[in-house]
Amino acid sequence: MEFVHDARTSHWEFYLQRIPSTRLLAPRERLDGMCFQQFMMVDTYFSRFLITKKEEFLDRMVASLYLKENERFALSFESAPSLFKRNPVLLNMEKRLPVIRALSKEIKFALFLNFILIKRWLGAAYPHLFPQAEEEEKESQRKKNKKEQKKQVTTNWLEIFDSFVGDNIPQAEKYQIMPVMDAFRILNRKIRDAKKHNH
């Protein structure tokens, strides 16, 4: 929990690399090993928890974020079975949720805070794609007094994904399993270029 003492800074790694008493692992530093679809789901559940404070969304966020070593959030249909290495398996969310629900609230909230720091780093690296990252951190620290809360603006990943794929529907799966940092670079550049074109 030491990292929460300096929430003003950004971070590109998860401090809890493995959830205690499980085989569930965080993405490697700089989100290495995470696909675009996985991030979209994690961030969607993150935003829903931020707005509603319903623990169900926090559980689903953590379940989407921490996977077993041989587990994947999305698989390519073109992946051929191999006799020489373990074949990856797809995450079963409903079977995973009971494990996450059994975790302490302290652990889950620490992972939530860590993700805020990850998004601050993404906001600095890809400001056109994550302009609201800093605002999300402020929202998480506001008091629960309704008068002090502001309406939270969330990222519409479905809309972003649709614009990313465009008319290339047959290649949608390719974009889903694309390494997330590659997707971010492309999207950030597209948004930046579109803004320049409109000015």
C-alpha positions in Angstrom: 0.0 0.0 0.0 3.0 2.3 0.1 2.3 3.6 -3.4 -0.9 5.3 -2.3 1.1 7.7 -0.2 2.2 9.5 -3.4 -1.0 9.4 -5.6 0.1 12.6 -7.3 2.6 10.8 -9.5 1.9 8.4 -12.3 3.0 4.8 -12.5 3.3 2.2 -15.3 3.3 -0.9 -13.2 1.1 -2.8 -10.7 2.7 -3.0 -7.3 0.8 -6.1 -6.4 2.2 -8.4 -9.0 0.3 -11.4 -7.7 -2.9 -11.4 -5.6 -2.1 -13.2 -2.3 -3.1 -16.8 -2.0 -3.9 -17.0 -5.7 -2.1 -17.6 -9.0 -3.6 -14.4 -10.5 -1.0 -12.1 -12.0 -1.0 -8.4 -12.9 -0.1 -7.2 -16.4 3.6 -6.7 -16.7 5.0 -3.1 -16.5 3.8 -0.7 -19.1 0.8 -3.0 -19.6 2.9 -5.5 -21.5 0.9 -8.7 -22.2 -2.5 -6.9 -22.1 -4.7 -6.8 -25.2 -6.9 -4.0 -26.2 -10.1 -5.8 -25.4 -8.9 -6.6 -21.9 -8.1 -2.9 -21.2 -11.4 -1.7 -22.6 -13.3 -4.0 -20.2 -11.1 -3.2 -17.2 -11.6 0.5 -17.8 -15.3 0.2 -18.3 -15.8 -1.6 -15.0 -13.4 0.9 -13.4 -15.6 3.8 -14.6 -18.8 2.1 -13.5 -17.4 1.6 -10.0 -16.2 5.1 -9.9 -19.7 6.4 -10.6 -21.9 3.9 -8.7 -19.6 2.7 -5.9 -21.1 -0.8 -6.4 -18.6 -3.4 -5.4 -19.8 -5.8 -8.2 -18.1 -3.5 -10.7 -14.9 -3.4 -8.7 -14.9 -7.2 -8.5 -15.3 -7.4 -12.3 -12.6 -4.9 -12.8 -10.1 -6.9 -10.7 -11.3 -10.2 -12.3 -10.6 -8.7 -15.8 -7.2 -7.3 -14.8 -5.5 -10.2 -13.0 -5.2 -13.4 -15.0 -3.4 -16.7 -14.5 -0.1 -17.2 -16.4 -1.7 -19.3 -19.2 -4.9 -17.4 -19.3 -6.0 -14.8 -21.9 -8.9 -12.3 -22.0 -9.4 -12.9 -25.7 -8.0 -15.6 -28.0 -7.3 -15.5 -31.7 -9.4 -18.0 -33.7 -6.3 -18.5 -35.8 -4.2 -19.8 -32.9 -3.2 -23.4 -33.6 -2.8 -25.9 -30.8 0.8 -26.7 -30.0 2.4 -29.9 -28.8 5.4 -28.1 -27.4 3.8 -25.5 -25.1 0.7 -25.0 -23.0 -2.1 -23.6 -25.0 -3.7 -20.4 -23.5 -7.2 -20.7 -22.1 -9.9 -18.1 -22.1 -10.9 -16.3 -18.9 -14.1 -17.6 -17.4 -15.5 -14.5 -15.7 -18.3 -16.2 -13.7 -15.9 -18.8 -12.3 -13.4 -16.2 -11.4 -15.7 -13.8 -9.6 -16.1 -15.9 -6.4 -12.4 -15.8 -6.0 -12.3 -12.0 -6.3 -15.3 -11.5 -4.0 -13.5 -13.4 -1.3 -10.6 -10.8 -1.3 -10.5 -8.1 1.3 -11.9 -4.7 0.4 -8.5 -3.2 1.2 -6.8 -5.3 -1.5 -9.4 -4.5 -4.1 -9.4 -0.8 -3.3 -5.6 -0.8 -3.4 -5.8 -2.3 -7.0 -8.4 0.4 -7.9 -6.0 3.2 -6.7 -3.1 1.6 -8.5 -5.2 1.6 -11.7 -5.8 5.3 -11.2 -2.0 5.9 -11.2 -1.7 3.7 -14.3 -4.3 6.0 -16.0 -2.4 9.1 -14.9 0.7 7.7 -16.7 -1.4 6.9 -19.8 -2.8 10.4 -19.7 0.7 11.8 -19.8 1.8 9.4 -22.6 -1.4 9.7 -24.7 -3.1 13.0 -23.8 -5.5 13.0 -26.7 -6.9 9.5 -25.8 -7.0 10.0 -22.0 -7.8 13.7 -21.4 -10.0 12.8 -18.4 -7.4 10.7 -16.5 -6.6 13.4 -14.0 -10.3 14.2 -13.4 -11.0 10.6 -12.6 -8.4 10.7 -9.8 -9.9 13.8 -8.4 -13.4 12.2 -8.5 -12.2 9.2 -6.5 -10.9 11.5 -3.7 -14.1 13.7 -3.4 -16.4 13.3 -0.4 -19.6 11.4 -0.9 -21.7 14.6 -0.3 -23.8 14.7 -3.5 -23.4 18.5 -3.6 -19.7 18.1 -4.0 -19.8 15.5 -6.7 -19.6 16.3 -10.3 -20.9 14.3 -13.2 -18.2 11.9 -14.2 -17.3 11.8 -17.9 -16.3 8.2 -18.9 -14.6 6.8 -22.0 -17.0 5.3 -24.5 -14.8 2.4 -25.6 -17.4 0.8 -27.8 -17.6 4.0 -29.8 -13.8 4.3 -29.9 -13.5 0.6 -31.0 -16.1 1.1 -33.7 -14.2 4.1 -35.1 -10.9 2.2 -34.8 -12.2 -0.8 -36.9 -14.2 1.4 -39.3 -15.5 -0.6 -42.3 -12.9 -3.3 -41.7 -15.3 -5.5 -39.8 -13.7 -8.9 -40.8 -10.5 -7.7 -39.0 -12.4 -6.7 -35.7 -10.8 -9.7 -33.9 -7.4 -8.5 -34.9 -8.0 -5.2 -33.2 -9.4 -6.9 -30.1 -6.3 -8.9 -29.4 -3.9 -6.2 -30.5 -1.3 -5.3 -27.8 -3.0 -2.4 -26.0 0.0 0.0 -26.2 0.0 -0.5 -30.0 -3.7 0.4 -30.1 -3.1 3.4 -27.9 -0.4 4.8 -30.2 -2.5 4.5 -33.3 -5.6 5.9 -31.6 -3.8 8.8 -30.0 -2.2 9.7 -33.4 -5.6 9.5 -35.1 -7.3 11.8 -32.6 -4.4 14.3 -32.7 -4.5 14.4 -36.5 -8.2 14.8 -36.5 -8.0 17.8 -34.1 -5.3 19.4 -36.3 -7.5 18.9 -39.4 -10.5 20.5 -37.7 -8.5 23.6 -36.7 
